[in-house]
Amino acid sequence: MNIITVKTFRAVRLRTYGSTSTDGGGDDGVLGASFTKLSGERRINLSARYEAQARLLDSDRGVTPPSASGLYSNAGNVTSVSGGSLDPALDALAGQSVTSAGVPSLVAGQVPTLQDFTAYANTPHVSSNTSDYSLQPRTHELKLNGVYADQIFKTVSASFNASYTHNNSESLQGPARGILTLPADSLYSPFSQDTLLYRNYTTVPALQHTAHTDTVHAGLNFNGDVGDWKWNSTGSFDRSTTSTNSQTGLDLSAAQTALTSGLSSFDPFSEVDRNWLNNRLTNRGHTTGTSGKITGLLSGSRFSLPAGDVSTSIAPTGTLTEQNATSLSQGKLQRTHISRDVGTLQIDGDIPIANARKHVLSFLGKLDANINGAISQVSHFGTLGTIGGGVTWEPAPWVQFPFSVTDRTEAPGATDLITPRIETPNVTTYDYVTGRSVQVTTISGGNRNLQAADRHEISIGTIISPSFLDGARLHVNYVRDRNHNPVMSLPTATAAIEDAFPDRYQRNSDGILDVVDIRPVNALMEKRNEWNATFSFSRPLGKKPEGKGEKHAAGGRYYIVLTQVWRLKDTVQLRSGLPPIDLLNGRTISGTGGQPRHEVELQGGVFKNGFGFRLVTKWQSATSTLASTHASSLFFSDLATVDTTAFADLGEIPRWQKRRWAKNFRVMVSVSNLFNSRIRARNGLGVTPAGYEPAFLDPLGRTVSISIRKSV
């Protein structure tokens, strides 16, 4: 990064951006404006940005979610209150024990008979309301930001920053639904006992999940020098509020009263008047978080060794956090509160050991050591610490061998502890125990019982910058990571996960997964070994510009960056005594298979005379999740994607360099996922389960965007 400033500068920048998917829908648009003014040491930045993203429905992609339950449908299904046979007389007519039945097609006001139900005995209706589900929510976001900076004393500068963000999100969670109890003595009941009627009510809008977040930030920063030391001090205040409303169904208490009282005009099997369907069961959550933070930093070189200066830094930090959460679920009000005080002192030191240029242990070339440590006092968790260190050995100018060790203890975030409990219906998940896709109600929120995590990491690397290939650099690194008590969510139902957390999964009387509790938990141990490599190469195009009057773009440049990750080990042990879950060999803790063993990314770009082009290609290897049977297992294909971007800085194009309208004018066109590639999922029988169609895994696919930016 090369940053060039001037004494006096003033600019207004306007930007507009729009994107859409080539499959249709999922439009996204951005409007932005910023103002910058430099006057000596004084700097003013003001910016505003608004983004709107359109909702994308299942019906827009022609995909069908699995049924939320085997009982809810548009026409309706009935079961007995006890879960047994609906009626002995119906059993006799059907020649079998009938525990559920679809509602027959009747004219309004017609009283059904047992004979009408025989055609649907143990064959409940199934409905697909694809326009009532969101693949992508509708969102709106507004960001305002301002910075004022100036020098207040000869050696002290200060800056003030304030920002505000407002975000709205709205998604559809399936058709409005409810359960009515049909009394045995009702005019519309042919049964000898009370029954339950499960129905979707499509004459009213679908269930919605909404979230609203407002965030305010203010920060003050001071920088200065004291002798050979540099110091920095910052203070910040942050406040955020989040409100969520998740509709879980219809409140049919008024309709139930009409049915129980025998109101003849209320026919539960025909289209129900909207007046009976106005009230909804809603889970509500509200979280308010306030945080104040003061940090300091003192850095410099206090003394020297024969190999060079010893540099140190000391950074004290103090943080006060308040979090309040309120949730209303199933009529039950819960309030939670947490206050957290954190005091941290961190010390870092860089120690030169050998330096051939200074003739100190010359046979080693250049050898530097680093030590760092931090101690934190965290309320409710006690004293936590971090200690680390390493060395960087440079036996020759073109090669380095960095080595580092880190051991740290981290408390869980306050939001993981007290986020309000929210129930969200109709969430698609794959049940590896039964080998079927189902829609469940998820329970999200915080967990006050979370423990601190201990992480131990070792990193060994090699950096090569060959002198015969100017602009090239190869960095190869091996990482060994061990994490005790990691915090994670467990949305996927596998036999191993259910054994470890049986209280997190609820099934109905037929063994169908019904409720999944995805609130965070502590696993026992996570182990990860991997090596990664990055090769970068950058060279100028043509001769390097000479003289102050030459345009920077005239020289041009091209670059290539190739990175790869090869995971050697990735396991999670959930509980003591249970075998580890091998994420690289057919096990998972997520809904989209295990961890890819290989990932590769290639970036390349070129720019000259105002024109530029960038290409990013990514590839990840296939994954699988092995269930108790081959038929129930899921196999996910590998994935290769290509993103392209072309841009033109009109004022840098030779023929337009003197045109005022072209100055600081950029036009950019991008295509993400150029070949519309998506992961393909199959079970052991070669069938894609419901909810795992490509559009579910990647709703947008290929997108095309255009951006226009102009500074005046």
C-alpha positions in Angstrom: 0.0 0.0 0.0 1.4 3.4 -1.0 -0.3 6.4 0.6 0.5 9.8 -0.7 -1.0 12.9 1.0 -0.9 16.6 0.1 -1.1 19.7 2.2 -4.4 20.9 0.8 -7.1 18.7 -0.7 -10.8 18.7 -1.1 -13.0 16.1 -2.8 -16.6 14.8 -2.9 -16.9 11.2 -4.0 -20.1 9.7 -5.3 -20.6 6.0 -5.9 -23.5 3.9 -7.2 -23.5 0.1 -7.4 -26.0 -2.5 -8.6 -26.0 -6.2 -9.0 -28.3 -9.0 -10.0 -28.2 -12.7 -10.5 -28.4 -14.2 -14.0 -30.9 -16.8 -12.7 -33.1 -13.8 -11.8 -33.8 -12.0 -8.5 -31.6 -11.2 -5.6 -31.0 -7.7 -6.7 -28.7 -5.5 -4.6 -28.1 -1.8 -4.8 -25.8 0.7 -3.1 -25.7 4.5 -3.0 -22.7 6.2 -1.4 -21.3 9.7 -0.9 -18.2 11.0 0.9 -16.5 14.3 1.6 -12.8 14.6 2.3 -10.9 17.8 3.2 -7.2 18.1 4.0 -5.7 21.4 5.2 -2.3 21.1 6.7 -2.6 18.7 9.7 -6.4 19.0 9.7 -8.4 16.2 8.2 -12.2 15.9 7.8 -13.9 12.8 6.4 -17.7 12.5 6.1 -19.4 9.5 4.4 -22.9 8.0 4.0 -23.8 4.7 2.5 -27.2 3.0 1.9 -27.6 -0.5 0.6 -30.8 -2.4 -0.2 -31.0 -6.2 -1.0 -34.1 -7.7 -2.5 -35.8 -10.8 -1.1 -35.3 -14.1 -3.0 -38.0 -16.8 -2.6 -38.0 -20.5 -3.0 -40.5 -20.0 -5.8 -37.9 -17.8 -7.7 -35.6 -20.8 -8.0 -38.3 -23.5 -8.5 -37.2 -25.4 -5.4 -39.4 -27.0 -2.8 -38.6 -27.1 0.9 -39.4 -30.3 2.9 -42.7 -30.3 4.8 -42.4 -28.6 8.1 -44.3 -31.5 9.7 -46.0 -34.6 8.4 -49.2 -33.1 9.6 -49.4 -29.4 8.5 -50.9 -28.9 5.1 -53.2 -26.5 3.2 -56.2 -28.8 3.3 -55.5 -30.0 6.8 -54.8 -33.3 8.6 -56.3 -34.8 11.7 -54.9 -36.9 14.5 -56.2 -38.0 17.9 -55.3 -36.1 21.0 -53.6 -39.1 22.5 -51.7 -40.0 19.4 -53.4 -43.4 19.0 -56.3 -44.5 16.7 -58.6 -41.7 15.5 -61.8 -43.9 15.9 -62.4 -47.6 16.1 -65.2 -47.3 13.6 -62.8 -45.7 11.1 -60.3 -48.5 11.7 -63.0 -51.0 10.7 -63.9 -49.1 7.5 -60.2 -48.7 6.5 -59.2 -52.2 7.6 -56.2 -50.8 9.6 -55.5 -48.7 12.6 -55.8 -45.1 11.5 -53.7 -42.6 13.5 -53.8 -39.7 11.0 -55.9 -38.8 8.0 -56.1 -36.0 5.4 -59.2 -33.8 5.4 -61.5 -34.7 2.5 -62.5 -32.1 -0.1 -65.9 -30.8 1.0 -68.1 -27.8 0.1 -68.4 -25.1 2.8 -70.7 -26.1 5.6 -70.8 -29.8 4.6 -70.5 -32.2 7.6 -68.0 -35.0 6.9 -68.6 -38.6 7.6 -66.1 -41.3 8.6 -66.4 -42.8 5.1 -65.1 -39.5 3.7 -61.9 -40.0 5.6 -61.2 -43.5 4.5 -59.6 -42.4 1.2 -57.0 -40.5 3.2 -56.5 -43.0 6.1 -52.8 -42.8 7.2 -52.2 -40.7 4.1 -51.9 -37.1 5.3 -51.8 -34.3 2.8 -48.5 -32.7 2.0 -48.3 -29.1 0.8 -45.5 -27.0 -0.8 -45.9 -23.3 -0.4 -42.7 -22.2 -2.2 -43.6 -18.5 -2.2 -43.8 -18.5 1.6 -40.1 -19.2 2.2 -37.1 -16.9 1.7 -33.8 -18.2 0.3 -32.4 -14.7 0.9 -33.9 -12.1 3.2 -34.8 -8.5 2.3 -32.3 -6.1 3.9 -31.8 -2.4 4.3 -28.7 -0.9 5.7 -27.7 2.8 6.4 -24.1 3.7 7.5 -23.0 7.2 8.5 -19.4 8.0 9.5 -17.4 11.1 10.3 -13.8 11.7 11.3 -12.1 14.9 12.4 -8.3 15.0 13.0 -5.9 17.7 13.8 -2.6 18.5 15.6 -3.3 20.0 19.0 0.2 20.4 20.2 3.6 20.4 18.5 4.1 16.6 19.2 0.5 15.6 19.8 -2.2 14.9 17.3 -5.8 13.9 17.9 -8.7 12.5 16.0 -12.4 12.0 16.7 -14.6 9.5 15.0 -18.4 9.0 15.2 -20.5 6.5 13.3 -24.1 5.2 13.1 -25.4 2.0 11.5 -29.0 0.9 11.0 -29.9 -2.5 9.6 -33.2 -4.1 8.9 -33.7 -7.7 7.8 -36.9 -9.5 6.9 -37.4 -13.1 5.8 -40.4 -15.5 5.3 -40.5 -18.7 7.4 -43.3 -20.6 5.7 -47.1 -20.4 5.7 -49.1 -19.3 8.7 -50.2 -22.4 10.5 -52.1 -23.5 13.6 -53.7 -26.4 15.5 -57.4 -26.6 16.4 -58.9 -29.1 18.8 -62.1 -30.6 17.2 -64.4 -31.7 20.1 -66.1 -35.1 19.6 -69.5 -33.4 20.0 -68.8 -30.8 17.4 -71.2 -30.5 14.4 -68.3 -31.0 12.1 -66.7 -34.0 13.8 -67.6 -37.6 12.8 -65.2 -39.0 15.4 -66.0 -40.5 18.8 -63.2 -38.7 20.6 -61.5 -35.3 20.4 -59.1 -34.8 17.5 -56.4 -32.3 16.5 -56.6 -30.5 13.2 -53.3 -29.3 11.7 -53.6 -26.7 8.9 -51.8 -24.0 6.9 -53.9 -20.9 6.4 -52.8 -19.4 3.0 -55.3 -16.6 3.0 -53.1 -14.6 5.3 -49.4 -13.6 4.9 -46.7 -16.1 5.6 -44.8 -16.2 8.9 -42.1 -13.6 9.2 -38.8 -13.3 11.0 -37.5 -9.7 11.4 -34.4 -8.2 12.9 -33.6 -4.5 13.5 -30.2 -3.4 14.7 -28.9 0.1 15.6 -25.3 0.7 16.4 -23.6 3.9 17.6 -19.8 4.4 18.0 -17.7 7.3 19.2 -14.0 7.2 19.5 -11.2 9.6 20.5 -7.5 9.0 19.6 -4.3 10.8 20.7 -0.8 10.2 19.3 2.5 11.7 20.4 6.2 11.4 21.0 8.2 11.4 24.2 11.9 11.4 23.4 12.5 8.2 21.4 9.2 6.7 22.5 5.9 6.9 20.7 2.7 6.8 22.6 -1.0 6.3 21.7 -4.1 6.6 23.7 -7.7 5.8 22.6 -11.1 5.9 24.2 -14.3 4.6 22.6 -17.9 4.2 23.4 -20.2 1.7 21.6 -23.9 1.0 22.0 -26.1 -1.4 20.0 -29.7 -2.5 20.2 -31.1 -5.5 18.4 -34.8 -6.4 18.3 -36.0 -9.7 16.7 -39.5 -10.9 16.1 -40.0 -14.5 15.0 -43.6 -15.6 14.2 -44.1 -19.3 15.0 -47.8 -19.7 14.1 -51.3 -18.3 14.5 -53.0 -17.6 17.8 -56.3 -19.5 17.2 -57.8 -19.1 20.7 -60.7 -17.1 19.3 -61.4 -19.6 16.6 -61.0 -22.4 19.2 -63.7 -20.8 21.3 -66.0 -20.6 18.4 -65.4 -24.2 17.5 -65.8 -25.4 21.1 -69.0 -23.4 21.7 -70.6 -25.0 18.6 -70.8 -21.9 16.4 -72.4 -23.5 13.3 -71.0 -20.8 10.9 -67.4 -21.7 11.8 -66.5 -24.6 9.5 -62.9 -25.7 10.5 -62.5 -27.7 7.2 -63.3 -24.9 4.7 -61.7 -21.5 4.1 -61.6 -19.7 7.4 -62.5 -16.0 7.5 -59.4 -13.8 7.9 -60.9 -12.2 11.0 -60.2 -15.4 12.9 -56.6 -15.4 11.8 -55.4 -11.9 12.8 -53.3 -12.8 15.9 -50.0 -14.5 15.7 -47.7 -16.3 18.1 -44.5 -14.4 18.1 -41.2 -14.9 19.9 -39.6 -11.5 20.7 -36.1 -10.7 21.7 -34.4 -7.4 22.6 -30.7 -7.0 23.4 -29.0 -3.8 24.4 -25.2 -3.7 24.7 -23.0 -0.8 25.9 -19.3 -0.8 26.0 -16.6 1.6 27.0 -12.9 1.1 26.3 -9.7 2.9 27.1 -6.4 1.7 25.6 -2.8 2.9 25.8 0.4 2.0 23.9 3.9 2.9 24.6 6.6 1.7 22.1 10.2 2.3 21.4 13.7 1.2 21.9 15.1 1.4 25.5 18.5 -0.1 25.0 20.7 -1.8 22.3 22.5 -5.2 22.0 25.4 -5.8 19.8 23.1 -7.2 17.1 20.8 -4.2 17.2 18.1 -2.2 19.1 15.7 -4.0 21.5 12.2 -2.7 20.8 9.4 -3.0 23.3 5.8 -2.1 23.6 3.5 -1.9 26.6 -0.3 -1.8 26.1 -2.7 -1.4 29.0 -6.4 -1.8 28.2 -9.6 -1.4 30.3 -13.1 -2.4 29.1 -16.5 -2.0 30.7 -19.4 -3.9 29.1 -23.1 -4.1 29.9 -25.4 -6.5 28.1 -29.2 -6.7 28.8 -31.4 -9.2 27.0 -35.2 -9.8 27.2 -37.1 -12.6 25.5 -40.7 -13.5 25.3 -41.2 -17.1 24.1 -44.4 -19.1 24.4 -45.8 -16.4 26.8 -42.8 -16.7 29.1 -40.8 -13.5 29.8 -37.1 -13.9 30.6 -34.6 -11.2 31.5 -30.9 -11.7 31.5 -28.1 -9.3 32.4 -24.3 -9.4 32.4 -21.7 -6.9 33.2 -18.1 -7.5 32.3 -15.0 -5.7 33.4 -11.8 -6.5 31.7 -8.3 -5.2 32.5 -5.4 -6.3 30.3 -1.7 -5.6 30.3 0.2 -6.7 27.2 4.0 -6.5 26.7 5.9 -7.3 23.5 9.6 -7.3 22.9 11.8 -7.8 19.8 15.3 -8.9 20.6 18.0 -9.1 17.9 20.4 -12.0 18.5 22.6 -12.3 15.5 23.4 -9.9 12.6 26.0 -10.6 10.0 26.0 -7.0 8.8 27.1 -5.9 12.3 29.5 -8.9 12.6 27.6 -10.4 15.5 27.5 -14.2 15.3 27.9 -13.8 11.6 27.7 -17.6 10.9 24.0 -17.4 11.8 23.2 -14.6 9.3 20.3 -12.7 11.0 18.4 -14.0 13.9 15.7 -12.1 15.8 13.5 -13.3 18.7 10.1 -12.1 19.8 8.4 -12.5 23.2 4.9 -11.4 24.1 2.6 -11.9 27.0 -0.7 -10.6 28.3 -2.6 -10.9 31.5 -6.3 -10.1 31.7 -8.6 -9.9 34.7 -12.1 -10.8 33.4 -15.1 -10.5 35.8 -16.8 -13.9 36.3 -13.9 -15.7 34.7 -10.9 -14.6 36.8 -7.4 -14.2 35.5 -6.7 -15.2 32.0 -3.4 -15.1 30.2 -1.6 -15.2 26.9 2.1 -16.0 26.4 4.0 -16.5 23.2 7.2 -16.1 21.4 9.2 -17.1 18.4 12.3 -16.5 16.3 12.9 -15.5 12.8 16.1 -16.9 11.3 17.5 -15.3 8.1 20.6 -17.3 7.1 20.7 -15.5 3.7 19.0 -12.4 2.4 16.7 -14.4 0.2 15.3 -16.9 2.8 13.7 -16.7 6.3 12.5 -19.3 8.7 9.9 -17.9 11.1 8.8 -19.9 14.2 6.2 -19.0 16.8 4.4 -20.5 19.8 1.2 -19.0 21.4 -0.8 -20.1 24.4 -3.8 -18.1 25.3 -7.0 -18.3 27.3 -10.2 -16.6 26.0 -13.5 -15.9 27.7 -16.6 -16.4 25.6 -18.2 -13.3 24.2 -20.9 -11.6 26.2 -23.4 -12.1 23.4 -22.8 -15.8 23.4 -23.7 -15.8 27.1 -27.0 -13.8 27.2 -28.4 -13.4 23.7 -32.2 -13.8 24.1 -33.9 -17.1 23.3 -35.6 -17.1 19.9 -37.6 -19.9 18.3 -37.6 -20.0 14.5 -39.9 -22.4 12.7 -39.6 -24.2 9.4 -35.8 -24.3 9.2 -34.5 -27.0 6.8 -32.0 -29.5 8.2 -30.9 -33.0 7.3 -31.4 -35.7 9.8 -28.5 -38.2 9.4 -30.2 -40.5 11.9 -33.2 -41.1 9.7 -31.7 -40.1 6.4 -34.3 -37.5 5.5 -34.6 -33.7 5.1 -37.0 -32.1 7.6 -38.1 -28.7 8.7 -37.6 -28.1 12.4 -38.0 -25.3 14.9 -34.6 -24.0 15.9 -33.9 -22.4 19.3 -31.1 -19.8 19.3 -29.8 -17.6 22.0 -27.1 -17.5 24.6 -25.7 -20.0 27.1 -24.7 -18.7 30.6 -22.8 -21.9 31.3 -20.1 -21.4 28.7 -16.5 -21.8 29.9 -13.3 -20.1 28.8 -11.4 -21.7 25.9 -7.6 -22.5 26.0 -5.8 -22.4 22.7 -2.3 -23.7 22.0 -0.8 -22.9 18.5 2.6 -23.7 16.9 3.6 -22.2 13.6 6.7 -23.0 11.5 7.3 -21.4 8.2 9.7 -20.7 5.3 9.8 -17.5 3.3 11.8 -17.4 0.0 12.4 -14.3 -2.1 14.8 -15.6 -4.8 17.1 -12.9 -6.2 16.9 -14.4 -9.7 13.2 -13.8 -9.9 12.5 -10.1 -8.9 9.1 -9.5 -7.4 8.5 -13.2 -6.4 7.9 -14.5 -2.9 7.0 -17.9 -1.6 5.7 -18.4 2.0 5.1 -22.0 3.2 3.7 -22.4 6.7 2.7 -25.3 9.0 0.2 -24.8 11.8 -0.6 -27.1 14.7 -3.6 -25.9 16.7 -5.2 -27.3 19.9 -8.2 -25.7 21.4 -9.7 -26.9 24.7 -13.3 -26.0 25.4 -14.0 -24.4 22.1 -17.4 -22.6 21.7 -19.5 -23.9 18.8 -23.1 -24.4 17.6 -24.4 -27.9 16.6 -27.3 -27.6 14.2 -26.8 -31.0 12.5 -28.4 -34.1 13.8 -26.0 -37.0 13.7 -25.9 -40.0 16.0 -22.6 -38.8 17.5 -23.8 -35.3 18.2 -27.1 -36.5 19.7 -25.2 -38.9 21.9 -23.1 -36.0 23.2 -26.0 -33.5 23.5 -29.2 -35.5 23.8 -31.1 -32.6 25.3 -30.5 -30.4 22.2 -32.7 -32.5 19.9 -36.4 -33.3 20.3 -38.3 -35.8 18.2 -42.0 -36.5 17.9 -43.7 -39.8 18.7 -42.8 -41.0 15.1 -39.1 -40.3 15.7 -39.1 -37.3 13.3 -36.8 -34.5 14.3 -38.9 -31.6 15.5 -36.8 -29.1 17.5 -33.1 -28.4 17.4 -31.4 -26.2 20.0 -28.5 -24.4 18.3 -27.4 -22.3 21.3 -23.6 -22.4 21.7 -21.9 -25.1 23.8 -18.4 -26.0 24.8 -16.9 -29.0 23.1 -14.1 -30.9 24.8 -11.3 -30.5 22.3 -10.6 -29.3 18.8 -7.4 -30.4 17.0 -6.2 -28.9 13.7 -3.0 -29.5 11.7 -2.5 -27.9 8.3 0.1 -26.5 6.0 -0.5 -23.6 3.7 1.5 -21.9 1.0 1.3 -18.6 -0.8 3.3 -17.6 -3.9 3.1 -14.0 -5.1 4.7 -12.4 -8.1 4.4 -8.8 -9.2 6.2 -6.9 -11.9 5.8 -3.6 -13.7 4.7 -3.5 -17.4 7.1 -1.7 -19.6 9.6 0.8 -18.5 9.3 2.5 -15.1 8.0 6.1 -15.5 10.6 8.8 -15.1 10.2 12.3 -14.0 7.5 14.0 -11.9 5.4 14.8 -14.9 4.9 11.2 -16.0 1.6 9.5 -15.3 1.8 6.6 -12.8 -0.5 4.5 -15.0 1.8 4.7 -17.9 4.0 2.0 -16.5 1.3 -0.4 -15.6 1.7 -3.6 -13.5 0.7 -7.2 -13.3 0.5 -9.6 -10.4 -0.2 -13.2 -9.5 -1.0 -14.7 -6.1 -1.5 -18.4 -5.6 -2.5 -19.8 -2.2 -3.3 -23.3 -1.1 -4.4 -24.9 2.2 -3.9 -28.6 2.9 -5.6 -29.8 6.0 -3.8 -32.8 7.6 -6.0 -33.1 10.6 -9.3 -31.6 11.8 -11.1 -33.3 14.6 -13.6 -32.3 17.3 -14.2 -34.3 20.5 -17.5 -33.2 22.0 -17.4 -35.0 25.3 -15.0 -37.0 27.4 -15.2 -40.7 26.6 -16.7 -40.1 23.1 -14.6 -40.7 20.0 -13.4 -37.6 18.1 -15.4 -36.4 15.0 -13.1 -36.5 12.0 -14.2 -33.6 9.8 -11.8 -34.7 7.0 -13.1 -38.3 6.8 -16.9 -38.4 6.6 -18.0 -36.7 9.8 -19.5 -33.2 10.3 -20.8 -30.7 12.8 -22.5 -28.5 10.2 -25.2 -28.9 7.7 -23.0 -29.0 4.5 -20.7 -31.9 5.1 -17.2 -32.0 6.7 -14.2 -29.8 6.1 -12.6 -29.7 2.6 -9.1 -31.2 2.8 -7.8 -29.0 0.0 -8.5 -25.4 -0.9 -6.7 -23.4 -3.7 -7.1 -19.8 -4.8 -5.5 -18.1 -7.7 -5.6 -14.3 -8.2 -4.2 -12.4 -11.1 -4.5 -8.9 -12.4 -3.1 -6.4 -14.8 -3.6 -2.6 -15.2 -2.1 -0.1 -17.7 -3.2 3.2 -19.2 -6.3 3.4 -17.1 -7.6 -0.1 -17.8 -7.5 -3.0 -15.4 -8.6 -6.6 -15.1 -8.7 -9.0 -12.1 -9.4 -12.7 -12.0 -10.0 -14.8 -8.9 -10.4 -18.6 -9.1 -11.2 -20.8 -6.1 -11.4 -24.5 -5.7 -12.2 -26.8 -2.8 -12.2 -30.5 -2.6 -15.3 -32.7 -2.2 -16.6 -33.6 1.3 -18.9 -36.2 2.7 -20.9 -37.1 5.8 -21.2 -40.8 6.6 -24.4 -41.8 8.5 -25.3 -45.2 10.0 -26.2 -46.4 6.6 -24.8 -45.7 3.1 -28.2 -44.6 1.8 -28.5 -41.9 4.6 -25.0 -40.6 4.0 -24.5 -37.3 2.1 -21.8 -36.7 -0.5 -20.9 -33.1 -1.5 -19.1 -32.4 -4.8 -16.0 -30.2 -5.1 -16.5 -26.6 -6.1 -14.6 -24.4 -8.5 -15.6 -20.7 -9.0 -14.3 -17.9 -11.2 -14.8 -14.2 -10.4 -13.8 -11.5 -12.9 -13.6 -7.7 -12.7 -12.8 -5.2 -15.4 -12.4 -1.5 -14.6 -11.5 1.7 -16.3 -10.1 4.9 -14.7 -11.3 7.2 -17.4 -9.0 10.0 -16.4 -5.9 7.8 -16.8 -6.7 6.8 -20.4 -4.3 8.7 -22.5 -6.9 10.2 -24.9 -9.0 11.5 -21.9 -6.3 12.6 -19.5 -7.0 16.2 -20.1 -10.8 15.9 -20.0 -12.2 17.4 -16.7 -15.2 15.1 -16.8 -13.0 12.0 -16.9 -10.8 13.0 -13.9 -11.3 10.6 -10.9 -14.0 8.7 -12.8 -14.0 4.9 -12.5 -16.4 2.4 -14.1 -16.2 -1.2 -12.9 -18.0 -4.3 -14.1 -17.8 -7.6 -12.2 -19.1 -11.1 -12.7 -19.1 -13.4 -9.6 -19.2 -17.1 -10.1 -18.8 -16.8 -13.9 -19.7 -20.4 -14.7 -22.7 -20.5 -12.2 -21.0 -23.3 -10.3 -22.7 -24.8 -7.2 -22.0 -27.7 -4.9 -24.0 -30.8 -5.7 -25.3 -33.0 -2.9 -26.3 -36.6 -3.2 -27.2 -39.3 -0.7 -26.0 -42.9 -1.0 -28.8 -43.7 -3.4 -27.8 -40.8 -5.8 -30.7 -38.6 -4.8 -30.5 -35.0 -3.8 -32.5 -34.6 -0.5 -35.0 -31.8 -0.2 -33.4 -28.6 1.0 -30.0 -29.6 -0.6 -30.7 -28.6 -4.2 -28.0 -26.3 -5.6 -30.2 -23.2 -5.2 -30.5 -23.9 -1.4 -26.8 -24.1 -1.0 -26.1 -21.0 -3.1 -29.3 -19.0 -3.8 -27.7 -16.4 -6.1 -25.2 -18.3 -8.3 -23.8 -16.1 -11.0 -24.2 -12.4 -10.3 -23.3 -9.4 -12.5 -22.6 -6.0 -11.0 -21.7 -2.5 -12.2 -20.1 0.3 -10.1 -19.7 3.9 -11.0 -17.5 6.2 -8.9 -16.8 9.9 -9.4 -14.8 12.3 -7.3 -15.2 16.1 -7.8 
